[in-house]
């Protein structure tokens, strides 16, 4: 997936989260990380859904995470945190929809 495709998926994710919050009343918000961070491999995005923190690394189909990203993913999952690396918007939507349903 090219950077432009990745940007399109990210845009759809942002729009969907806004729809969930504004239209459906789901307590969810997407956050961007920007600037310097001392943690290598930290995803650019995260969301909070009903009090649950979700790390989001958009790579897309065929996208390859760096070794630092894989290490961070493993560490955060080992701590019991939620982490998703969607290959498409549809994959992200399914993941979030399942979480929303489970938290009802």
Buried (B, 14 or more C-beta within 10 A) or exposed (E): BEEEBBEBBBEBBBEBBEEBBEEEEBEBEBEEEEEEEEEEBBBBBBBEBEEEEBBBBBBBEEBEBEEEBBEBBEEBEEEEBBBBBBBBBEBBBEBBEEBBEEEE
